[in-house]
């Protein structure tokens, strides 16, 4: 994480902010649980977060994966080398 902070500009650091939670994981087994909760959040959380998608769990998960895709595409520029 320190490397990202030293070698990235402010815009790139903002783009990579979603990676901070993953980088702060202490143990490998914690990472697996974190990634599982990102990929498959509990249905109650999905209903609360994506209530605009309707009552269908399938639509809620589709909205979640669209949002996850947006986050990944926004974080990707933060991982590219900084232009000098």
PDB file of N, CA, C and O in Angstrom:
ATOM      1  N   UNK A   1       0.822  -1.172   0.000  1.00  0.00           N
ATOM      2  CA  UNK A   1       0.000   0.000   0.000  1.00  0.00           C
ATOM      3  C   UNK A   1       0.871   1.244   0.000  1.00  0.00           C
ATOM      4  O   UNK A   1       0.561   2.221  -0.681  1.00  0.00           O
ATOM      5  N   UNK A   2       1.959   1.214   0.758  1.00  0.00           N
ATOM      6  CA  UNK A   2       2.863   2.362   0.783  1.00  0.00           C
ATOM      7  C   UNK A   2       3.406   2.643  -0.606  1.00  0.00           C
ATOM      8  O   UNK A   2       3.556   3.799  -1.001  1.00  0.00           O
ATOM      9  N   UNK A   3       3.704   1.570  -1.355  1.00  0.00           N
ATOM     10  CA  UNK A   3       4.218   1.744  -2.711  1.00  0.00           C
ATOM     11  C   UNK A   3       3.188   2.455  -3.586  1.00  0.00           C
ATOM     12  O   UNK A   3       3.540   3.355  -4.349  1.00  0.00           O
ATOM     13  N   UNK A   4       1.923   2.059  -3.480  1.00  0.00           N
ATOM     14  CA  UNK A   4       0.878   2.718  -4.260  1.00  0.00           C
ATOM     15  C   UNK A   4       0.786   4.202  -3.912  1.00  0.00           C
ATOM     16  O   UNK A   4       0.612   5.042  -4.795  1.00  0.00           O
ATOM     17  N   UNK A   5       0.902   4.516  -2.644  1.00  0.00           N
ATOM     18  CA  UNK A   5       0.801   5.911  -2.227  1.00  0.00           C
ATOM     19  C   UNK A   5       1.985   6.739  -2.715  1.00  0.00           C
ATOM     20  O   UNK A   5       1.826   7.906  -3.073  1.00  0.00           O
ATOM     21  N   UNK A   6       3.175   6.135  -2.728  1.00  0.00           N
ATOM     22  CA  UNK A   6       4.368   6.869  -3.164  1.00  0.00           C
ATOM     23  C   UNK A   6       4.460   7.022  -4.678  1.00  0.00           C
ATOM     24  O   UNK A   6       4.978   8.024  -5.171  1.00  0.00           O
ATOM     25  N   UNK A   7       3.968   6.047  -5.407  1.00  0.00           N
ATOM     26  CA  UNK A   7       4.186   6.016  -6.849  1.00  0.00           C
ATOM     27  C   UNK A   7       2.941   6.334  -7.673  1.00  0.00           C
ATOM     28  O   UNK A   7       2.904   6.023  -8.864  1.00  0.00           O
ATOM     29  N   UNK A   8       1.957   6.923  -7.091  1.00  0.00           N
ATOM     30  CA  UNK A   8       0.738   7.287  -7.804  1.00  0.00           C
ATOM     31  C   UNK A   8       0.370   8.726  -7.496  1.00  0.00           C
ATOM     32  O   UNK A   8       0.596   9.227  -6.394  1.00  0.00           O
ATOM     33  N   UNK A   9      -0.204   9.377  -8.499  1.00  0.00           N
ATOM     34  CA  UNK A   9      -0.694  10.735  -8.320  1.00  0.00           C
ATOM     35  C   UNK A   9      -2.025  10.734  -7.595  1.00  0.00           C
ATOM     36  O   UNK A   9      -2.618   9.673  -7.400  1.00  0.00           O
ATOM     37  N   UNK A  10      -2.510  11.904  -7.192  1.00  0.00           N
ATOM     38  CA  UNK A  10      -3.770  11.983  -6.444  1.00  0.00           C
ATOM     39  C   UNK A  10      -4.956  11.336  -7.159  1.00  0.00           C
ATOM     40  O   UNK A  10      -5.750  10.640  -6.527  1.00  0.00           O
ATOM     41  N   UNK A  11      -5.084  11.555  -8.461  1.00  0.00           N
ATOM     42  CA  UNK A  11      -6.215  10.967  -9.197  1.00  0.00           C
ATOM     43  C   UNK A  11      -6.107   9.449  -9.216  1.00  0.00           C
ATOM     44  O   UNK A  11      -7.116   8.754  -9.095  1.00  0.00           O
ATOM     45  N   UNK A  12      -4.902   8.933  -9.364  1.00  0.00           N
ATOM     46  CA  UNK A  12      -4.722   7.482  -9.375  1.00  0.00           C
ATOM     47  C   UNK A  12      -4.977   6.891  -7.997  1.00  0.00           C
ATOM     48  O   UNK A  12      -5.519   5.791  -7.890  1.00  0.00           O
ATOM     49  N   UNK A  13      -4.595   7.603  -6.941  1.00  0.00           N
ATOM     50  CA  UNK A  13      -4.857   7.104  -5.588  1.00  0.00           C
ATOM     51  C   UNK A  13      -6.355   7.047  -5.321  1.00  0.00           C
ATOM     52  O   UNK A  13      -6.842   6.098  -4.706  1.00  0.00           O
ATOM     53  N   UNK A  14      -7.089   8.060  -5.780  1.00  0.00           N
ATOM     54  CA  UNK A  14      -8.555   8.041  -5.608  1.00  0.00           C
ATOM     55  C   UNK A  14      -9.160   6.871  -6.377  1.00  0.00           C
ATOM     56  O   UNK A  14     -10.081   6.216  -5.889  1.00  0.00           O
ATOM     57  N   UNK A  15      -8.649   6.607  -7.572  1.00  0.00           N
ATOM     58  CA  UNK A  15      -9.187   5.510  -8.383  1.00  0.00           C
ATOM     59  C   UNK A  15      -8.940   4.154  -7.731  1.00  0.00           C
ATOM     60  O   UNK A  15      -9.732   3.230  -7.912  1.00  0.00           O
ATOM     61  N   UNK A  16      -7.857   4.026  -6.979  1.00  0.00           N
ATOM     62  CA  UNK A  16      -7.498   2.748  -6.360  1.00  0.00           C
ATOM     63  C   UNK A  16      -8.013   2.611  -4.930  1.00  0.00           C
ATOM     64  O   UNK A  16      -7.648   1.658  -4.241  1.00  0.00           O
ATOM     65  N   UNK A  17      -8.848   3.535  -4.467  1.00  0.00           N
ATOM     66  CA  UNK A  17      -9.267   3.516  -3.067  1.00  0.00           C
ATOM     67  C   UNK A  17     -10.019   2.246  -2.679  1.00  0.00           C
ATOM     68  O   UNK A  17     -10.010   1.866  -1.508  1.00  0.00           O
ATOM     69  N   UNK A  18     -10.666   1.587  -3.627  1.00  0.00           N
ATOM     70  CA  UNK A  18     -11.404   0.366  -3.302  1.00  0.00           C
ATOM     71  C   UNK A  18     -10.478  -0.797  -2.991  1.00  0.00           C
ATOM     72  O   UNK A  18     -10.916  -1.801  -2.429  1.00  0.00           O
ATOM     73  N   UNK A  19      -9.214  -0.680  -3.345  1.00  0.00           N
ATOM     74  CA  UNK A  19      -8.259  -1.751  -3.080  1.00  0.00           C
ATOM     75  C   UNK A  19      -7.730  -1.715  -1.653  1.00  0.00           C
ATOM     76  O   UNK A  19      -7.153  -2.698  -1.186  1.00  0.00           O
ATOM     77  N   UNK A  20      -7.912  -0.619  -0.964  1.00  0.00           N
ATOM     78  CA  UNK A  20      -7.332  -0.451   0.368  1.00  0.00           C
ATOM     79  C   UNK A  20      -7.812  -1.532   1.326  1.00  0.00           C
ATOM     80  O   UNK A  20      -7.007  -2.077   2.082  1.00  0.00           O
ATOM     81  N   UNK A  21      -9.089  -1.853   1.315  1.00  0.00           N
ATOM     82  CA  UNK A  21      -9.609  -2.910   2.193  1.00  0.00           C
ATOM     83  C   UNK A  21      -8.930  -4.244   1.944  1.00  0.00           C
ATOM     84  O   UNK A  21      -8.625  -4.977   2.885  1.00  0.00           O
ATOM     85  N   UNK A  22      -8.695  -4.556   0.692  1.00  0.00           N
ATOM     86  CA  UNK A  22      -8.010  -5.810   0.370  1.00  0.00           C
ATOM     87  C   UNK A  22      -6.550  -5.774   0.795  1.00  0.00           C
ATOM     88  O   UNK A  22      -6.003  -6.786   1.232  1.00  0.00           O
ATOM     89  N   UNK A  23      -5.916  -4.610   0.669  1.00  0.00           N
ATOM     90  CA  UNK A  23      -4.508  -4.502   1.023  1.00  0.00           C
ATOM     91  C   UNK A  23      -4.282  -4.528   2.536  1.00  0.00           C
ATOM     92  O   UNK A  23      -3.175  -4.815   2.991  1.00  0.00           O
ATOM     93  N   UNK A  24      -5.308  -4.235   3.303  1.00  0.00           N
ATOM     94  CA  UNK A  24      -5.179  -4.218   4.759  1.00  0.00           C
ATOM     95  C   UNK A  24      -5.450  -5.574   5.409  1.00  0.00           C
ATOM     96  O   UNK A  24      -5.370  -5.710   6.630  1.00  0.00           O
ATOM     97  N   UNK A  25      -5.766  -6.562   4.600  1.00  0.00           N
ATOM     98  CA  UNK A  25      -6.023  -7.906   5.127  1.00  0.00           C
ATOM     99  C   UNK A  25      -4.711  -8.493   5.642  1.00  0.00           C
ATOM    100  O   UNK A  25      -3.697  -8.462   4.944  1.00  0.00           O
ATOM    101  N   UNK A  26      -4.731  -9.027   6.862  1.00  0.00           N
ATOM    102  CA  UNK A  26      -3.523  -9.549   7.496  1.00  0.00           C
ATOM    103  C   UNK A  26      -3.117 -10.934   6.990  1.00  0.00           C
ATOM    104  O   UNK A  26      -1.938 -11.197   6.753  1.00  0.00           O
ATOM    105  N   UNK A  27      -4.086 -11.796   6.830  1.00  0.00           N
ATOM    106  CA  UNK A  27      -3.770 -13.190   6.493  1.00  0.00           C
ATOM    107  C   UNK A  27      -4.475 -13.599   5.211  1.00  0.00           C
ATOM    108  O   UNK A  27      -5.520 -13.053   4.856  1.00  0.00           O
ATOM    109  N   UNK A  28      -3.886 -14.566   4.525  1.00  0.00           N
ATOM    110  CA  UNK A  28      -4.467 -15.061   3.287  1.00  0.00           C
ATOM    111  C   UNK A  28      -5.871 -15.590   3.459  1.00  0.00           C
ATOM    112  O   UNK A  28      -6.726 -15.383   2.598  1.00  0.00           O
ATOM    113  N   UNK A  29      -6.117 -16.269   4.562  1.00  0.00           N
ATOM    114  CA  UNK A  29      -7.466 -16.824   4.752  1.00  0.00           C
ATOM    115  C   UNK A  29      -8.494 -15.719   4.977  1.00  0.00           C
ATOM    116  O   UNK A  29      -9.676 -15.909   4.691  1.00  0.00           O
ATOM    117  N   UNK A  30      -8.059 -14.570   5.485  1.00  0.00           N
ATOM    118  CA  UNK A  30      -8.978 -13.438   5.602  1.00  0.00           C
ATOM    119  C   UNK A  30      -9.347 -12.897   4.227  1.00  0.00           C
ATOM    120  O   UNK A  30     -10.471 -12.445   4.011  1.00  0.00           O
ATOM    121  N   UNK A  31      -8.398 -12.946   3.303  1.00  0.00           N
ATOM    122  CA  UNK A  31      -8.642 -12.454   1.953  1.00  0.00           C
ATOM    123  C   UNK A  31      -9.720 -13.285   1.261  1.00  0.00           C
ATOM    124  O   UNK A  31     -10.576 -12.736   0.569  1.00  0.00           O
ATOM    125  N   UNK A  32      -9.683 -14.593   1.443  1.00  0.00           N
ATOM    126  CA  UNK A  32     -10.679 -15.469   0.819  1.00  0.00           C
ATOM    127  C   UNK A  32     -12.083 -15.098   1.304  1.00  0.00           C
ATOM    128  O   UNK A  32     -13.009 -14.983   0.501  1.00  0.00           O
ATOM    129  N   UNK A  33     -12.236 -14.913   2.599  1.00  0.00           N
ATOM    130  CA  UNK A  33     -13.551 -14.531   3.142  1.00  0.00           C
ATOM    131  C   UNK A  33     -14.008 -13.170   2.639  1.00  0.00           C
ATOM    132  O   UNK A  33     -15.184 -12.975   2.334  1.00  0.00           O
ATOM    133  N   UNK A  34     -13.077 -12.237   2.556  1.00  0.00           N
ATOM    134  CA  UNK A  34     -13.404 -10.898   2.060  1.00  0.00           C
ATOM    135  C   UNK A  34     -13.864 -10.960   0.615  1.00  0.00           C
ATOM    136  O   UNK A  34     -14.876 -10.357   0.258  1.00  0.00           O
ATOM    137  N   UNK A  35     -13.132 -11.682  -0.217  1.00  0.00           N
ATOM    138  CA  UNK A  35     -13.510 -11.808  -1.624  1.00  0.00           C
ATOM    139  C   UNK A  35     -14.844 -12.537  -1.779  1.00  0.00           C
ATOM    140  O   UNK A  35     -15.634 -12.206  -2.663  1.00  0.00           O
ATOM    141  N   UNK A  36     -15.093 -13.524  -0.927  1.00  0.00           N
ATOM    142  CA  UNK A  36     -16.370 -14.238  -0.975  1.00  0.00           C
ATOM    143  C   UNK A  36     -17.525 -13.295  -0.639  1.00  0.00           C
ATOM    144  O   UNK A  36     -18.568 -13.321  -1.293  1.00  0.00           O
ATOM    145  N   UNK A  37     -17.329 -12.464   0.384  1.00  0.00           N
ATOM    146  CA  UNK A  37     -18.393 -11.515   0.768  1.00  0.00           C
ATOM    147  C   UNK A  37     -18.597 -10.446  -0.305  1.00  0.00           C
ATOM    148  O   UNK A  37     -19.707  -9.938  -0.465  1.00  0.00           O
ATOM    149  N   UNK A  38     -17.543 -10.098  -1.037  1.00  0.00           N
ATOM    150  CA  UNK A  38     -17.694  -9.144  -2.143  1.00  0.00           C
ATOM    151  C   UNK A  38     -18.476  -9.788  -3.288  1.00  0.00           C
ATOM    152  O   UNK A  38     -19.387  -9.179  -3.848  1.00  0.00           O
ATOM    153  N   UNK A  39     -18.111 -11.022  -3.628  1.00  0.00           N
ATOM    154  CA  UNK A  39     -18.746 -11.708  -4.753  1.00  0.00           C
ATOM    155  C   UNK A  39     -20.162 -12.177  -4.438  1.00  0.00           C
ATOM    156  O   UNK A  39     -21.033 -12.151  -5.308  1.00  0.00           O
ATOM    157  N   UNK A  40     -20.394 -12.604  -3.207  1.00  0.00           N
ATOM    158  CA  UNK A  40     -21.705 -13.141  -2.823  1.00  0.00           C
ATOM    159  C   UNK A  40     -22.175 -12.545  -1.492  1.00  0.00           C
ATOM    160  O   UNK A  40     -22.174 -13.234  -0.472  1.00  0.00           O
ATOM    161  N   UNK A  41     -22.573 -11.282  -1.498  1.00  0.00           N
ATOM    162  CA  UNK A  41     -23.049 -10.674  -0.251  1.00  0.00           C
ATOM    163  C   UNK A  41     -24.338 -11.350   0.230  1.00  0.00           C
ATOM    164  O   UNK A  41     -25.052 -11.964  -0.563  1.00  0.00           O
ATOM    165  N   UNK A  42     -24.631 -11.235   1.526  1.00  0.00           N
ATOM    166  CA  UNK A  42     -25.861 -11.835   2.063  1.00  0.00           C
ATOM    167  C   UNK A  42     -27.110 -11.220   1.425  1.00  0.00           C
ATOM    168  O   UNK A  42     -27.119 -10.032   1.101  1.00  0.00           O
ATOM    169  N   UNK A  43     -28.149 -12.012   1.246  1.00  0.00           N
ATOM    170  CA  UNK A  43     -29.385 -11.510   0.624  1.00  0.00           C
ATOM    171  C   UNK A  43     -29.978 -10.291   1.335  1.00  0.00           C
ATOM    172  O   UNK A  43     -30.493  -9.389   0.673  1.00  0.00           O
ATOM    173  N   UNK A  44     -29.917 -10.246   2.664  1.00  0.00           N
ATOM    174  CA  UNK A  44     -30.462  -9.084   3.390  1.00  0.00           C
ATOM    175  C   UNK A  44     -29.716  -7.808   3.030  1.00  0.00           C
ATOM    176  O   UNK A  44     -30.325  -6.751   2.864  1.00  0.00           O
ATOM    177  N   UNK A  45     -28.396  -7.909   2.910  1.00  0.00           N
ATOM    178  CA  UNK A  45     -27.590  -6.735   2.531  1.00  0.00           C
ATOM    179  C   UNK A  45     -27.930  -6.316   1.111  1.00  0.00           C
ATOM    180  O   UNK A  45     -28.048  -5.126   0.819  1.00  0.00           O
ATOM    181  N   UNK A  46     -28.090  -7.311   0.218  1.00  0.00           N
ATOM    182  CA  UNK A  46     -28.429  -7.008  -1.178  1.00  0.00           C
ATOM    183  C   UNK A  46     -29.770  -6.278  -1.261  1.00  0.00           C
ATOM    184  O   UNK A  46     -29.915  -5.317  -2.017  1.00  0.00           O
ATOM    185  N   UNK A  47     -30.740  -6.737  -0.487  1.00  0.00           N
ATOM    186  CA  UNK A  47     -32.064  -6.115  -0.503  1.00  0.00           C
ATOM    187  C   UNK A  47     -31.989  -4.672  -0.005  1.00  0.00           C
ATOM    188  O   UNK A  47     -32.659  -3.793  -0.547  1.00  0.00           O
ATOM    189  N   UNK A  48     -31.180  -4.427   1.020  1.00  0.00           N
ATOM    190  CA  UNK A  48     -31.050  -3.074   1.562  1.00  0.00           C
ATOM    191  C   UNK A  48     -30.261  -2.169   0.613  1.00  0.00           C
ATOM    192  O   UNK A  48     -30.614  -1.003   0.440  1.00  0.00           O
ATOM    193  N   UNK A  49     -29.219  -2.684   0.009  1.00  0.00           N
ATOM    194  CA  UNK A  49     -28.343  -1.878  -0.848  1.00  0.00           C
ATOM    195  C   UNK A  49     -28.960  -1.601  -2.212  1.00  0.00           C
ATOM    196  O   UNK A  49     -28.832  -0.496  -2.739  1.00  0.00           O
ATOM    197  N   UNK A  50     -29.623  -2.590  -2.782  1.00  0.00           N
ATOM    198  CA  UNK A  50     -30.136  -2.479  -4.145  1.00  0.00           C
ATOM    199  C   UNK A  50     -31.655  -2.566  -4.179  1.00  0.00           C
ATOM    200  O   UNK A  50     -32.216  -3.259  -5.028  1.00  0.00           O
ATOM    201  N   UNK A  51     -32.321  -1.876  -3.274  1.00  0.00           N
ATOM    202  CA  UNK A  51     -33.778  -1.927  -3.234  1.00  0.00           C
ATOM    203  C   UNK A  51     -34.394  -1.341  -4.498  1.00  0.00           C
ATOM    204  O   UNK A  51     -35.511  -1.715  -4.858  1.00  0.00           O
ATOM    205  N   UNK A  52     -33.705  -0.442  -5.176  1.00  0.00           N
ATOM    206  CA  UNK A  52     -34.229   0.144  -6.413  1.00  0.00           C
ATOM    207  C   UNK A  52     -34.297  -0.892  -7.538  1.00  0.00           C
ATOM    208  O   UNK A  52     -35.021  -0.696  -8.513  1.00  0.00           O
ATOM    209  N   UNK A  53     -33.547  -1.998  -7.410  1.00  0.00           N
ATOM    210  CA  UNK A  53     -33.568  -3.050  -8.430  1.00  0.00           C
ATOM    211  C   UNK A  53     -34.812  -3.916  -8.317  1.00  0.00           C
ATOM    212  O   UNK A  53     -35.071  -4.742  -9.192  1.00  0.00           O
ATOM    213  N   UNK A  54     -35.577  -3.741  -7.265  1.00  0.00           N
ATOM    214  CA  UNK A  54     -36.800  -4.527  -7.082  1.00  0.00           C
ATOM    215  C   UNK A  54     -36.590  -5.658  -6.096  1.00  0.00           C
ATOM    216  O   UNK A  54     -35.524  -5.788  -5.494  1.00  0.00           O
ATOM    217  N   UNK A  55     -37.622  -6.475  -5.938  1.00  0.00           N
ATOM    218  CA  UNK A  55     -37.594  -7.557  -4.955  1.00  0.00           C
ATOM    219  C   UNK A  55     -36.878  -8.798  -5.472  1.00  0.00           C
ATOM    220  O   UNK A  55     -36.537  -9.686  -4.690  1.00  0.00           O
ATOM    221  N   UNK A  56     -36.649  -8.868  -6.764  1.00  0.00           N
ATOM    222  CA  UNK A  56     -36.008 -10.043  -7.349  1.00  0.00           C
ATOM    223  C   UNK A  56     -34.537 -10.117  -6.927  1.00  0.00           C
ATOM    224  O   UNK A  56     -33.772  -9.177  -7.146  1.00  0.00           O
ATOM    225  N   UNK A  57     -34.154 -11.238  -6.324  1.00  0.00           N
ATOM    226  CA  UNK A  57     -32.757 -11.427  -5.927  1.00  0.00           C
ATOM    227  C   UNK A  57     -31.838 -11.430  -7.139  1.00  0.00           C
ATOM    228  O   UNK A  57     -30.713 -10.934  -7.069  1.00  0.00           O
ATOM    229  N   UNK A  58     -32.303 -11.978  -8.234  1.00  0.00           N
ATOM    230  CA  UNK A  58     -31.515 -12.010  -9.456  1.00  0.00           C
ATOM    231  C   UNK A  58     -31.206 -10.593  -9.938  1.00  0.00           C
ATOM    232  O   UNK A  58     -30.077 -10.307 -10.336  1.00  0.00           O
ATOM    233  N   UNK A  59     -32.192  -9.715  -9.903  1.00  0.00           N
ATOM    234  CA  UNK A  59     -31.968  -8.317 -10.304  1.00  0.00           C
ATOM    235  C   UNK A  59     -31.032  -7.602  -9.327  1.00  0.00           C
ATOM    236  O   UNK A  59     -30.206  -6.788  -9.740  1.00  0.00           O
ATOM    237  N   UNK A  60     -31.160  -7.903  -8.045  1.00  0.00           N
ATOM    238  CA  UNK A  60     -30.274  -7.283  -7.058  1.00  0.00           C
ATOM    239  C   UNK A  60     -28.826  -7.710  -7.289  1.00  0.00           C
ATOM    240  O   UNK A  60     -27.920  -6.878  -7.240  1.00  0.00           O
ATOM    241  N   UNK A  61     -28.606  -8.992  -7.540  1.00  0.00           N
ATOM    242  CA  UNK A  61     -27.246  -9.466  -7.800  1.00  0.00           C
ATOM    243  C   UNK A  61     -26.724  -8.906  -9.122  1.00  0.00           C
ATOM    244  O   UNK A  61     -25.539  -8.593  -9.231  1.00  0.00           O
ATOM    245  N   UNK A  62     -27.592  -8.776 -10.127  1.00  0.00           N
ATOM    246  CA  UNK A  62     -27.173  -8.174 -11.399  1.00  0.00           C
ATOM    247  C   UNK A  62     -26.731  -6.724 -11.167  1.00  0.00           C
ATOM    248  O   UNK A  62     -25.718  -6.288 -11.714  1.00  0.00           O
ATOM    249  N   UNK A  63     -27.486  -5.986 -10.363  1.00  0.00           N
ATOM    250  CA  UNK A  63     -27.108  -4.604 -10.041  1.00  0.00           C
ATOM    251  C   UNK A  63     -25.780  -4.574  -9.282  1.00  0.00           C
ATOM    252  O   UNK A  63     -24.945  -3.699  -9.509  1.00  0.00           O
ATOM    253  N   UNK A  64     -25.599  -5.533  -8.387  1.00  0.00           N
ATOM    254  CA  UNK A  64     -24.355  -5.601  -7.618  1.00  0.00           C
ATOM    255  C   UNK A  64     -23.163  -5.852  -8.540  1.00  0.00           C
ATOM    256  O   UNK A  64     -22.126  -5.201  -8.411  1.00  0.00           O
ATOM    257  N   UNK A  65     -23.311  -6.786  -9.461  1.00  0.00           N
ATOM    258  CA  UNK A  65     -22.199  -7.104 -10.361  1.00  0.00           C
ATOM    259  C   UNK A  65     -21.923  -5.972 -11.339  1.00  0.00           C
ATOM    260  O   UNK A  65     -20.774  -5.765 -11.731  1.00  0.00           O
ATOM    261  N   UNK A  66     -22.963  -5.230 -11.742  1.00  0.00           N
ATOM    262  CA  UNK A  66     -22.731  -4.025 -12.566  1.00  0.00           C
ATOM    263  C   UNK A  66     -21.905  -3.015 -11.776  1.00  0.00           C
ATOM    264  O   UNK A  66     -20.941  -2.448 -12.289  1.00  0.00           O
ATOM    265  N   UNK A  67     -22.293  -2.800 -10.527  1.00  0.00           N
ATOM    266  CA  UNK A  67     -21.570  -1.853  -9.669  1.00  0.00           C
ATOM    267  C   UNK A  67     -20.136  -2.334  -9.433  1.00  0.00           C
ATOM    268  O   UNK A  67     -19.202  -1.533  -9.464  1.00  0.00           O
ATOM    269  N   UNK A  68     -19.962  -3.604  -9.205  1.00  0.00           N
ATOM    270  CA  UNK A  68     -18.627  -4.168  -9.006  1.00  0.00           C
ATOM    271  C   UNK A  68     -17.765  -3.948 -10.254  1.00  0.00           C
ATOM    272  O   UNK A  68     -16.581  -3.627 -10.142  1.00  0.00           O
ATOM    273  N   UNK A  69     -18.348  -4.117 -11.424  1.00  0.00           N
ATOM    274  CA  UNK A  69     -17.629  -3.853 -12.669  1.00  0.00           C
ATOM    275  C   UNK A  69     -17.207  -2.393 -12.776  1.00  0.00           C
ATOM    276  O   UNK A  69     -16.105  -2.095 -13.237  1.00  0.00           O
ATOM    277  N   UNK A  70     -18.083  -1.481 -12.348  1.00  0.00           N
ATOM    278  CA  UNK A  70     -17.743  -0.057 -12.362  1.00  0.00           C
ATOM    279  C   UNK A  70     -16.576   0.233 -11.421  1.00  0.00           C
ATOM    280  O   UNK A  70     -15.665   0.987 -11.763  1.00  0.00           O
ATOM    281  N   UNK A  71     -16.610  -0.371 -10.239  1.00  0.00           N
ATOM    282  CA  UNK A  71     -15.541  -0.158  -9.257  1.00  0.00           C
ATOM    283  C   UNK A  71     -14.218  -0.660  -9.802  1.00  0.00           C
ATOM    284  O   UNK A  71     -13.199   0.019  -9.673  1.00  0.00           O
ATOM    285  N   UNK A  72     -14.218  -1.836 -10.407  1.00  0.00           N
ATOM    286  CA  UNK A  72     -12.986  -2.399 -10.962  1.00  0.00           C
ATOM    287  C   UNK A  72     -12.471  -1.516 -12.095  1.00  0.00           C
ATOM    288  O   UNK A  72     -11.270  -1.259 -12.178  1.00  0.00           O
ATOM    289  N   UNK A  73     -13.351  -1.056 -12.958  1.00  0.00           N
ATOM    290  CA  UNK A  73     -12.896  -0.205 -14.067  1.00  0.00           C
ATOM    291  C   UNK A  73     -12.378   1.142 -13.566  1.00  0.00           C
ATOM    292  O   UNK A  73     -11.491   1.726 -14.188  1.00  0.00           O
ATOM    293  N   UNK A  74     -12.910   1.642 -12.461  1.00  0.00           N
ATOM    294  CA  UNK A  74     -12.407   2.889 -11.890  1.00  0.00           C
ATOM    295  C   UNK A  74     -11.089   2.676 -11.170  1.00  0.00           C
ATOM    296  O   UNK A  74     -10.251   3.578 -11.141  1.00  0.00           O
ATOM    297  N   UNK A  75     -10.886   1.503 -10.588  1.00  0.00           N
ATOM    298  CA  UNK A  75      -9.654   1.221  -9.852  1.00  0.00           C
ATOM    299  C   UNK A  75      -8.493   0.900 -10.782  1.00  0.00           C
ATOM    300  O   UNK A  75      -7.339   1.121 -10.417  1.00  0.00           O
ATOM    301  N   UNK A  76      -8.769   0.389 -11.963  1.00  0.00           N
ATOM    302  CA  UNK A  76      -7.716  -0.024 -12.888  1.00  0.00           C
ATOM    303  C   UNK A  76      -6.742   1.108 -13.214  1.00  0.00           C
ATOM    304  O   UNK A  76      -5.536   0.860 -13.215  1.00  0.00           O
ATOM    305  N   UNK A  77      -7.190   2.333 -13.489  1.00  0.00           N
ATOM    306  CA  UNK A  77      -6.212   3.400 -13.771  1.00  0.00           C
ATOM    307  C   UNK A  77      -5.275   3.669 -12.585  1.00  0.00           C
ATOM    308  O   UNK A  77      -4.151   4.128 -12.786  1.00  0.00           O
ATOM    309  N   UNK A  78      -5.709   3.398 -11.388  1.00  0.00           N
ATOM    310  CA  UNK A  78      -4.872   3.599 -10.219  1.00  0.00           C
ATOM    311  C   UNK A  78      -3.714   2.629 -10.140  1.00  0.00           C
ATOM    312  O   UNK A  78      -2.756   2.861  -9.402  1.00  0.00           O
ATOM    313  N   UNK A  79      -3.790   1.551 -10.887  1.00  0.00           N
ATOM    314  CA  UNK A  79      -2.725   0.555 -10.875  1.00  0.00           C
ATOM    315  C   UNK A  79      -1.723   0.741 -12.012  1.00  0.00           C
ATOM    316  O   UNK A  79      -0.651   0.136 -12.008  1.00  0.00           O
ATOM    317  N   UNK A  80      -2.073   1.573 -12.971  1.00  0.00           N
ATOM    318  CA  UNK A  80      -1.158   1.815 -14.096  1.00  0.00           C
ATOM    319  C   UNK A  80      -0.016   2.725 -13.633  1.00  0.00           C
ATOM    320  O   UNK A  80      -0.191   3.516 -12.706  1.00  0.00           O
ATOM    321  N   UNK A  81       1.147   2.617 -14.274  1.00  0.00           N
ATOM    322  CA  UNK A  81       2.267   3.499 -13.915  1.00  0.00           C
ATOM    323  C   UNK A  81       1.907   4.958 -14.123  1.00  0.00           C
ATOM    324  O   UNK A  81       1.182   5.315 -15.053  1.00  0.00           O
ATOM    325  N   UNK A  82       2.422   5.780 -13.250  1.00  0.00           N
ATOM    326  CA  UNK A  82       2.175   7.223 -13.318  1.00  0.00           C
ATOM    327  C   UNK A  82       2.965   7.825 -14.467  1.00  0.00           C
ATOM    328  O   UNK A  82       4.136   7.497 -14.661  1.00  0.00           O
ATOM    329  N   UNK A  83       2.332   8.696 -15.222  1.00  0.00           N
ATOM    330  CA  UNK A  83       3.045   9.405 -16.276  1.00  0.00           C
ATOM    331  C   UNK A  83       3.861  10.520 -15.675  1.00  0.00           C
ATOM    332  O   UNK A  83       3.418  11.214 -14.760  1.00  0.00           O
ATOM    333  N   UNK A  84       5.030  10.681 -16.188  1.00  0.00           N
ATOM    334  CA  UNK A  84       5.900  11.732 -15.637  1.00  0.00           C
ATOM    335  C   UNK A  84       6.011  12.897 -16.550  1.00  0.00           C
ATOM    336  O   UNK A  84       6.704  13.865 -16.236  1.00  0.00           O
TER     337      UNK A  84
END
